[in-house]
Amino acid sequence: MSASITLMGILSPEYLDQFNLWLGARNLRGMPRKLTDNDDLVDVVQVMLSAPVSDSVAIRAELLALSNETGMDHIYQATRLDIQAAGVAVFDMDSTLIKAEVMDELAVEAGIGEQISAVTASAMRGEIDFVESFVQRLALLKGLRSDVMDGVYNRIEHMDGISTLMTVLHHYGWHTAILSGGFTYFADRVQAEYGMTEVHANVLEIQHHTLTGKHLGEIVDGERKKRLLTDIVEKQTIDWSQTIACGDGANDLLMLNHAALGVALHAKPLVREQAPCPMNNLGLDGILYLLGMTSAQIREVLVSK
């Protein structure tokens, strides 16, 4: 399918005219199509380009600058996936499927919240090695009672649009997976709540109802997320043109750039710069608009369930 640029935000007719001039100055031509309804809180307009741009790296940099300047998302896609054909969609969990970093939440229970959250933020920005920071942070949780985890999960908010996205993807037969640097205790519950297909996350070592400060098995870092995505796609015999990855941190960049549609959701600045499709103005349901669906089509699926 043809290339496109999707605009998300409060889009006035004047700005759309201005953006059309911006396209023309770059010898780009496109047909705009409004995907949202007039009563939607966020406007989404997808401009289908007559041809892919010659320098996608440069155009993405320009569009990111526009996004940062205006507060509206400007997202370039070289191709568009087919929502009605089977595909594979993988998701980070912390700050992507849920509005929290579970390591930080456990640290609050241990009374060392600020100490650990500063390290988490640095790791997500790509300033320090994820595996090294993971081991160091987890060690600080040694002695925490495991029975606090129920309360932690129950107070965590889930990301806006998660139910809508999963309902629509599953309606069309998509294989969905959580690839998380967080913990299976939380990821398993998210999977069960939304009927996702599989989970790959870190396993906490617990002895006598107490965290030992260690993990079991291989750590799910950026390299492993990319490898897991590849393994799932090959196992499901899905064409790579039908793959989605979504995350927010530096440890998600490899899988975001490996999938056909790599969405950086409310991401850190480094990730917004290096990911294909940075999106800030909507929750997870924004992915459906990137797949070309309209609000009416989304509602039609939801009503049928």
Secondary structure per residue as TSV (DSSP state, phi and psi in degrees):
chain	resnum	aa	ss	phi	psi
A	1	M	-	360.0	162.7
A	2	S	-	-73.9	163.4
A	3	A	-	-71.0	158.9
A	4	S	E	-151.1	161.3
A	5	I	E	-126.8	123.7
A	6	T	E	-106.6	127.5
A	7	L	E	-103.6	132.7
A	8	M	E	-131.9	128.5
A	9	G	E	152.5	-158.7
A	10	I	-	-91.8	98.9
A	11	L	-	-103.3	108.4
A	12	S	-	-82.6	155.5
A	13	P	H	-56.7	-35.2
A	14	E	H	-63.9	-40.6
A	15	Y	H	-69.4	-37.9
A	16	L	H	-62.9	-37.4
A	17	D	H	-65.0	-41.4
A	18	Q	H	-63.1	-40.7
A	19	F	H	-68.4	-35.1
A	20	N	H	-62.2	-38.5
A	21	L	H	-65.5	-38.1
A	22	W	H	-60.1	-43.5
A	23	L	H	-61.8	-47.1
A	24	G	H	-60.5	-36.5
A	25	A	H	-64.5	-18.1
A	26	R	T	-109.3	17.9
A	27	N	T	57.5	34.8
A	28	L	-	-109.4	140.9
A	29	R	-	-126.3	141.7
A	30	G	E	-154.1	159.7
A	31	M	E	-108.6	111.7
A	32	P	E	-75.5	145.7
A	33	R	E	-141.2	118.8
A	34	K	E	-79.9	126.5
A	35	L	-	-97.4	-23.0
A	36	T	S	-95.5	166.3
A	37	D	-	-90.3	165.1
A	38	N	T	-64.0	-26.6
A	39	D	T	-93.5	2.8
A	40	D	S	-69.6	145.2
A	41	L	S	-71.3	-27.5
A	42	V	S	-121.4	134.4
A	43	D	E	-86.0	141.0
A	44	V	E	-130.5	121.5
A	45	V	E	-124.1	126.2
A	46	Q	E	-106.8	124.9
A	47	V	E	-102.1	110.7
A	48	M	E	-83.0	117.4
A	49	L	E	-81.4	150.1
A	50	S	S	-69.8	-21.9
A	51	A	S	-160.6	154.4
A	52	P	-	-61.2	152.3
A	53	V	-	-74.6	155.7
A	54	S	S	-75.5	-28.2
A	55	D	-	-130.4	89.3
A	56	S	H	-67.5	-30.6
A	57	V	H	-64.4	-45.7
A	58	A	H	-66.6	-42.2
A	59	I	H	-67.8	-36.5
A	60	R	H	-65.0	-39.0
A	61	A	H	-63.7	-41.2
A	62	E	H	-66.4	-41.6
A	63	L	H	-67.6	-35.5
A	64	L	H	-65.0	-40.4
A	65	A	H	-61.2	-41.3
A	66	L	H	-63.3	-41.4
A	67	S	H	-60.6	-46.8
A	68	N	H	-65.6	-35.2
A	69	E	H	-74.1	-40.2
A	70	T	H	-98.5	-19.9
A	71	G	S	80.3	4.2
A	72	M	S	-107.7	139.3
A	73	D	E	-71.9	136.6
A	74	H	E	-128.2	102.5
A	75	I	E	-116.7	118.3
A	76	Y	E	-92.8	135.2
A	77	Q	E	-128.9	126.6
A	78	A	S	-69.1	-32.5
A	79	T	S	-140.6	167.0
A	80	R	-	-120.1	137.2
A	81	L	-	-77.9	163.4
A	82	D	-	-103.6	104.7
A	83	I	T	-59.9	-28.6
A	84	Q	T	-85.2	-3.9
A	85	A	S	-103.7	148.9
A	86	A	-	-59.4	144.9
A	87	G	-	-154.3	-178.2
A	88	V	E	-121.2	129.3
A	89	A	E	-127.5	123.9
A	90	V	E	-119.6	148.6
A	91	F	E	-138.6	135.2
A	92	D	-	-63.1	161.4
A	93	M	-	-105.0	-60.1
A	94	D	B	-64.2	127.0
A	95	S	T	63.9	13.6
A	96	T	T	-125.5	-61.3
A	97	L	T	-87.1	-26.5
A	98	I	B	-127.1	157.3
A	99	K	S	-94.7	53.4
A	100	A	S	-165.3	160.8
A	101	E	-	-105.9	114.2
A	102	V	H	-63.7	-32.4
A	103	M	H	-60.5	-40.8
A	104	D	H	-66.5	-38.9
A	105	E	H	-66.6	-38.4
A	106	L	H	-67.3	-34.8
A	107	A	H	-64.6	-35.3
A	108	V	H	-60.1	-42.9
A	109	E	H	-63.6	-31.0
A	110	A	H	-86.6	-3.4
A	111	G	T	79.4	18.9
A	112	I	-	-129.7	36.0
A	113	G	H	-57.5	-50.4
A	114	E	H	-64.6	-38.1
A	115	Q	H	-61.4	-43.7
A	116	I	H	-82.8	-37.8
A	117	S	H	-62.9	-32.9
A	118	A	H	-64.9	-39.3
A	119	V	H	-70.4	-40.6
A	120	T	H	-58.2	-49.1
A	121	A	H	-60.3	-40.6
A	122	S	H	-64.9	-40.1
A	123	A	H	-66.1	-41.4
A	124	M	H	-68.3	-27.1
A	125	R	T	-80.7	-6.6
A	126	G	T	83.6	16.6
A	127	E	S	-82.9	-27.5
A	128	I	S	-133.3	160.4
A	129	D	-	-66.0	131.8
A	130	F	H	-63.3	-47.8
A	131	V	H	-62.5	-45.4
A	132	E	H	-61.2	-44.5
A	133	S	H	-67.8	-35.4
A	134	F	H	-62.0	-48.3
A	135	V	H	-62.9	-42.5
A	136	Q	H	-65.5	-44.7
A	137	R	H	-66.4	-42.1
A	138	L	H	-64.1	-37.7
A	139	A	H	-60.9	-30.9
A	140	L	T	-71.0	-15.5
A	141	L	T	-89.9	3.1
A	142	K	T	-56.1	130.6
A	143	G	T	96.9	-7.6
A	144	L	-	-72.5	133.0
A	145	R	B	-69.0	133.5
A	146	S	G	-70.7	-18.6
A	147	D	G	-72.5	-6.3
A	148	V	G	-77.5	-14.0
A	149	M	H	-69.8	-31.1
A	150	D	H	-58.9	-47.4
A	151	G	H	-63.9	-37.9
A	152	V	H	-62.0	-47.7
A	153	Y	H	-63.0	-41.3
A	154	N	H	-66.9	-25.0
A	155	R	H	-92.6	-9.3
A	156	I	-	-77.3	132.1
A	157	E	-	-82.4	143.8
A	158	H	B	-90.3	154.5
A	159	M	-	-65.3	142.4
A	160	D	T	-55.0	135.6
A	161	G	T	84.0	1.2
A	162	I	H	-65.4	-43.4
A	163	S	H	-64.8	-43.2
A	164	T	H	-61.0	-48.2
A	165	L	H	-61.4	-48.4
A	166	M	H	-66.5	-37.9
A	167	T	H	-61.0	-44.8
A	168	V	H	-70.8	-44.5
A	169	L	H	-59.6	-45.0
A	170	H	H	-69.3	-31.6
A	171	H	H	-58.5	-37.0
A	172	Y	T	-96.3	12.3
A	173	G	T	81.5	23.1
A	174	W	-	-76.8	146.1
A	175	H	E	-91.3	120.4
A	176	T	E	-116.0	139.6
A	177	A	E	-140.5	147.0
A	178	I	E	-98.3	124.1
A	179	L	E	-118.4	97.3
A	180	S	E	-123.6	138.3
A	181	G	E	-81.9	2.8
A	182	G	E	-86.1	-145.9
A	183	F	E	-122.3	147.5
A	184	T	H	-61.0	-31.7
A	185	Y	H	-55.1	-41.1
A	186	F	H	-85.2	-43.0
A	187	A	H	-63.5	-37.4
A	188	D	H	-62.1	-35.9
A	189	R	H	-74.0	-37.0
A	190	V	H	-64.4	-43.6
A	191	Q	H	-57.2	-47.4
A	192	A	H	-65.4	-37.5
A	193	E	H	-66.9	-33.2
A	194	Y	H	-115.2	9.7
A	195	G	T	66.4	29.8
A	196	M	-	-71.2	157.4
A	197	T	S	-77.9	-42.3
A	198	E	E	-154.1	164.6
A	199	V	E	-133.9	137.2
A	200	H	E	-133.0	113.8
A	201	A	E	-151.7	179.0
A	202	N	E	-84.2	144.6
A	203	V	E	-103.5	122.2
A	204	L	E	-74.4	136.3
A	205	E	E	-84.4	123.4
A	206	I	E	-127.4	127.3
A	207	Q	E	-129.9	130.2
A	208	H	T	54.1	43.0
A	209	H	T	62.8	26.3
A	210	T	E	-134.9	137.4
A	211	L	E	-69.7	133.2
A	212	T	E	-86.8	-9.7
A	213	G	E	85.1	11.2
A	214	K	E	-128.2	167.4
A	215	H	E	-119.3	166.9
A	216	L	E	-114.7	133.6
A	217	G	S	84.3	-172.0
A	218	E	-	-75.5	138.2
A	219	I	-	-73.3	136.9
A	220	V	-	-85.7	92.8
A	221	D	-	-105.8	-169.4
A	222	G	H	-61.5	-42.4
A	223	E	H	-63.0	-42.2
A	224	R	H	-69.7	-35.2
A	225	K	H	-60.1	-44.3
A	226	K	H	-62.5	-42.2
A	227	R	H	-66.0	-40.6
A	228	L	H	-64.7	-41.1
A	229	L	H	-58.4	-46.3
A	230	T	H	-60.6	-45.0
A	231	D	H	-62.3	-42.0
A	232	I	H	-65.6	-44.4
A	233	V	H	-61.3	-43.8
A	234	E	H	-67.2	-40.1
A	235	K	H	-66.2	-36.8
A	236	Q	H	-85.3	-4.4
A	237	T	T	50.5	47.4
A	238	I	-	-98.0	140.5
A	239	D	-	-69.1	141.1
A	240	W	G	-60.9	-22.6
A	241	S	G	-67.4	-9.9
A	242	Q	G	-115.8	44.6
A	243	T	E	-123.7	140.1
A	244	I	E	-127.4	137.9
A	245	A	E	-131.1	140.8
A	246	C	E	-138.8	131.7
A	247	G	E	-165.7	-178.0
A	248	D	-	-131.8	-15.0
A	249	G	S	-109.3	170.6
A	250	A	G	-60.8	-30.5
A	251	N	G	-75.2	0.5
A	252	D	G	-101.3	-10.2
A	253	L	H	-60.0	-39.1
A	254	L	H	-61.7	-44.5
A	255	M	H	-74.1	-32.0
A	256	L	H	-63.5	-39.9
A	257	N	H	-83.0	-9.3
A	258	H	H	-90.6	-30.9
A	259	A	S	-80.0	162.6
A	260	A	S	-66.8	-35.6
A	261	L	E	-126.4	108.5
A	262	G	E	-110.9	106.4
A	263	V	E	-103.2	119.6
A	264	A	E	-93.7	106.3
A	265	L	E	-94.3	118.3
A	266	H	S	45.3	48.6
A	267	A	-	-87.0	164.6
A	268	K	-	-67.6	155.4
A	269	P	H	-51.8	-45.1
A	270	L	H	-59.8	-40.4
A	271	V	H	-70.1	-41.0
A	272	R	H	-58.9	-36.8
A	273	E	H	-71.1	-34.6
A	274	Q	H	-104.8	-11.6
A	275	A	S	-88.7	152.2
A	276	P	S	-64.1	-43.0
A	277	C	E	-131.9	84.1
A	278	P	E	-76.9	130.1
A	279	M	E	-134.3	122.7
A	280	N	-	-118.3	-23.7
A	281	N	S	-88.2	-8.0
A	282	L	S	-135.5	169.5
A	283	G	-	-86.7	-153.6
A	284	L	T	-62.4	-27.9
A	285	D	T	-65.0	-16.7
A	286	G	H	-59.6	-26.0
A	287	I	H	-61.0	-33.4
A	288	L	H	-64.5	-35.1
A	289	Y	H	-69.1	-37.0
A	290	L	H	-64.1	-24.1
A	291	L	T	-85.0	2.2
A	292	G	T	90.9	6.2
A	293	M	-	-78.4	151.5
A	294	T	-	-97.7	164.5
A	295	S	H	-59.1	-38.4
A	296	A	H	-63.9	-41.2
A	297	Q	H	-66.5	-38.8
A	298	I	H	-63.5	-46.2
A	299	R	H	-60.5	-38.6
A	300	E	H	-60.9	-40.9
A	301	V	H	-66.7	-45.0
A	302	L	H	-63.2	-40.7
A	303	V	H	-65.9	-29.5
A	304	S	H	-76.1	-14.0
A	305	K	-	-85.0	360.0
